[in-house]
Amino acid sequence: MEIRIEEASEETQRQLQAWRYPPPYDFYDGAADAALNPERFFEARDEHDDLIGFYYFEPKPPDLDYGLGLRPDLTGQGLGLEFFAAGLAFAHERYRPRQVFLHVASFNERARRVYERAGFRVVSSHVRALEGFGDVVFLTMSEDH
């Protein structure tokens, strides 16, 4: 699959807000509110110019937090590693971080396996209270250098 990454347009931001994932992944659903930092969002399009996902990068010099989301109907089809690796390569080229971190819900074993296959490992965990979902344990992962 060809993946083209560019700054997310306002139209893309609107589309992301409409995305709905099946439980238990539904707390990843698009927010009803506009993104707080839209300049940190990038859209991912395939060779047909279809929106297939997004990336989110939050610089924390000298490091970088990395977030991503694959379009709901594309999850579970074996596209995760390629999608993740494309965003990671983009992050390294654009931001030149010392280290990249990401945060994943502990129950999201499907995503965690992708990140581990890409060379990330769990370095810590924390709990976040999410409205409508209660306390959710998140794992912080980083590149294994």
TORZA-897415 format. One record per residue: x negated, y, z negated of N, C-alpha, C in turn. Coordinates in steps of 0.2 Angstrom, whole numbers. Example, Ala and Ser with C-alpha at 12.3 -4.5 7.8 and 13.67 -1.06 7.14 Angstrom:
2
   n_east   n_north    n_up   ca_east   ca_north   ca_up   c_east   c_north    c_up
      -66       -28     -39       -62        -22     -39      -66       -16     -39
      -64       -11     -35       -68         -5     -36      -64         0     -39
END
This chain:
145
   n_east   n_north    n_up   ca_east   ca_north   ca_up   c_east   c_north    c_up
       -4        -6       0         0          0       0       -4         6       0
       -3        11       4        -6         17       4       -3        22      -1
       -7        25      -5        -4         30     -10       -7        37      -9
       -3        41      -8        -5         48      -7       -3        52     -14
       -8        56     -17        -7         59     -23       -7        67     -22
       -2        70     -24        -3         78     -24        2        81     -29
        1        87     -30         5         91     -35       12        89     -34
       16        88     -40        23         87     -39       27        93     -38
       31        92     -33        35         98     -31       41        99     -36
       45       104     -36        51        105     -40       56       100     -38
       56        98     -32        61         93     -30       59        86     -33
       53        84     -33        50         78     -36       52        78     -43
       51        84     -47        53         84     -54       60        83     -55
       64        85     -51        72         84     -51       73        76     -50
       69        73     -45        70         66     -44       68        62     -50
       63        64     -53        60         60     -59       65        60     -65
       68        66     -66        73         67     -71       79        62     -70
       80        59     -64        86         55     -63       84        48     -63
       78        46     -64        76         39     -64       78        36     -71
       81        29     -70        83         26     -75       80        19     -75
       77        17     -81        74         10     -81       79         5     -86
       79        -1     -84        83         -6     -89       80        -6     -96
       84        -8    -101        82         -9    -107       77       -14    -107
       71       -15    -111        70        -10    -117       66        -4    -114
       65        -3    -108        61          2    -105       64         9    -104
       71         9    -106        75         15    -105       73        21    -108
       68        20    -113        66         27    -116       61        30    -112
       59        27    -106        55         30    -101       59        34     -96
       65        34     -97        70         37     -92       68        44     -92
       69        47     -86        68         54     -85       72        59     -90
       69        64     -92        72         68     -97       77        73     -94
       82        75     -98        87         79     -96       84        86     -95
       79        88     -98        76         94     -98       70        94     -93
       68       100     -90        63        101     -86       56        99     -89
       51        97     -86        45         95     -89       42       101     -92
       39       100     -98        36        106    -101       30       109     -98
       26       104     -95        20        106     -91       20       103     -84
       24       106     -80        25        103     -73       18       103     -69
       14       108     -71         7        108     -67        3       102     -69
        5        98     -74         1         92     -75        4        85     -72
        9        86     -68        12         81     -65       10        80     -57
        9        74     -55         7         73     -48       12        68     -45
       14        69     -39        18         64     -36       14        59     -32
       16        53     -32        13         47     -28       18        45     -22
       16        45     -16        20         44     -11       16        38      -7
       20        34      -4        18         28       0       17        31       8
       15        26      12        13         27      19       20        30      23
       26        29      20        32         31      23       34        38      20
       30        41      16        31         47      12       37        46       7
       38        40       5        43         39       0       40        40      -7
       44        43     -12        41         44     -18       41        37     -22
       35        35     -24        35         29     -27       33        29     -35
       31        35     -37        29         36     -44       26        43     -45
       24        43     -52        21         50     -54       15        48     -58
       10        53     -59         5         53     -63        5        59     -67
        3        59     -73         2         65     -78       -4        65     -81
       -8        70     -81       -15         71     -83      -15        77     -88
      -17        75     -94       -18         81     -99      -25        81    -102
      -28        86     -99       -35         87    -101      -36        88    -108
      -41        85    -111       -43         86    -118      -50        85    -118
      -54        91    -116       -61         91    -114      -65        88    -120
      -69        84    -119       -72         81    -112      -68        75    -110
      -62        74    -113       -58         68    -111      -52        69    -108
      -48        64    -106       -42         65    -102      -37        60    -105
      -31        63    -106       -25         58    -107      -22        57    -100
      -20        51     -99       -17         48     -92      -10        45     -94
       -5        48     -90         1         44     -90        4        43     -83
        8        38     -82        10         37     -76       17        33     -76
       21        33     -71        27         30     -70       28        27     -63
       30        21     -62        32         18     -56       39        19     -55
       42        20     -49        49         21     -48       52        15     -51
       58        15     -54        61         10     -58       62         3     -53
       64         4     -47        65         -2     -43       59        -5     -40
       53        -2     -42        47         -5     -39       43        -9     -45
       46        -8     -51        42        -11     -57       43       -19     -56
       39       -22     -59        39        -30     -60       38       -33     -53
       35       -30     -48        34        -33     -41       26       -34     -40
       22       -33     -45        15        -34     -44       11       -28     -41
       14       -22     -41        11        -16     -39        7       -12     -44
        8       -14     -50         5        -10     -56       -2        -8     -55
       -6       -14     -54       -13        -13     -55      -16        -8     -49
      -13        -9     -43       -15         -4     -38      -13         3     -39
       -7         4     -41        -4         10     -43       -8        14     -48
      -10        10     -54       -13         12     -59      -20        14     -57
      -24        10     -53       -31         11     -51      -31        17     -47
      -26        19     -42       -26         25     -38      -26        31     -42
      -21        31     -47       -21         37     -52      -27        38     -56
      -30        32     -58       -37         33     -62      -42        36     -58
      -43        33     -51       -48         36     -47      -47        43     -46
      -41        45     -45       -39         52     -44      -41        56     -50
      -40        54     -56       -41         57     -62      -49        58     -63
      -53        53     -61       -60         54     -62      -63        59     -57
      -60        59     -51       -62         63     -46      -61        71     -47
      -55        72     -50       -52         79     -51      -54        82     -57
      -54        78     -63       -56         80     -69      -63        79     -72
      -66        73     -69       -72         71     -72      -73        70     -79
      -68        67     -82       -68         66     -89      -74        61     -92
      -76        62     -98       -80         57    -101      -77        51    -102
      -71        51    -104       -67         45    -106      -59        46    -104
      -56        41    -102       -49         42    -101      -45        38    -106
      -40        41    -109       -35         37    -114      -28        37    -111
      -25        32    -113       -17         32    -112      -14        29    -118
       -7        30    -118        -3         28    -124        3        24    -121
        4        18    -123         9         13    -121       12        10    -127
       19        10    -126        23          7    -131       21        -1    -132
       20        -3    -138        17         -9    -140       21       -15    -137
       28       -14    -136        32        -20    -133       31       -20    -126
       28       -15    -123        27        -15    -115       21       -19    -113
       22       -26    -114        16        -30    -112       15       -30    -105
       20       -29    -101        19        -29     -94       14       -24     -92
       15       -18     -94        10        -12     -93        3       -13     -96
        4       -16    -102        -3        -17    -106       -7       -22    -102
       -4       -27     -99        -8        -32     -96      -12       -28     -90
       -8       -24     -86       -11        -20     -81      -17       -16     -83
      -16       -13     -88       -21         -8     -91      -27       -12     -93
      -26       -18     -96       -32        -22     -98      -35       -25     -92
      -32       -27     -87       -35        -29     -81      -39       -24     -77
      -37       -17     -79       -41        -12     -76      -47       -10     -80
      -48       -13     -86       -54        -12     -90      -52        -8     -96
      -46        -7     -98       -44         -3    -104      -43        -8    -110
      -45        -5    -116       -44         -9    -122      -40        -5    -127
      -37        -8    -132       -33         -5    -137      -39        -2    -142
      -38         5    -144       -43          8    -148      -39        10    -155
      -33        11    -155       -29         13    -160      -21        12    -159
      -17        14    -164       -10         14    -163       -7        19    -168
       -1        21    -166         2         26    -170       10        25    -169
       14        28    -173        21         27    -173       24        34    -171
       29        34    -166        32         40    -164       40        39    -165
       43        43    -168        51         43    -169       54        46    -163
       57        42    -159        61         44    -153       68        44    -154
       71        49    -152        78         50    -153       82        45    -149
       86        41    -153        90         36    -150       87        29    -150
       80        29    -151        76         23    -151       73        21    -158
       73        26    -162        70         25    -169       62        25    -168
       59        22    -173        51         22    -173       49        17    -168
       44        20    -164        41         15    -159       34        16    -160
       31        10    -160        24          9    -160       20        10    -154
       16        14    -153        12         16    -147        5        13    -148
        2        10    -143        -5          9    -143       -9        14    -139
      -15        16    -141       -19         20    -138      -24        16    -135
      -25        16    -128       -30         12    -125      -35        17    -121
      -41        14    -120       -46         18    -117      -50        14    -112
      -54        17    -108       -58         13    -103      -64        10    -108
      -65         4    -106       -70          0    -109      -77         2    -106
      -81         6    -109       -87          8    -106      -93         4    -109
END
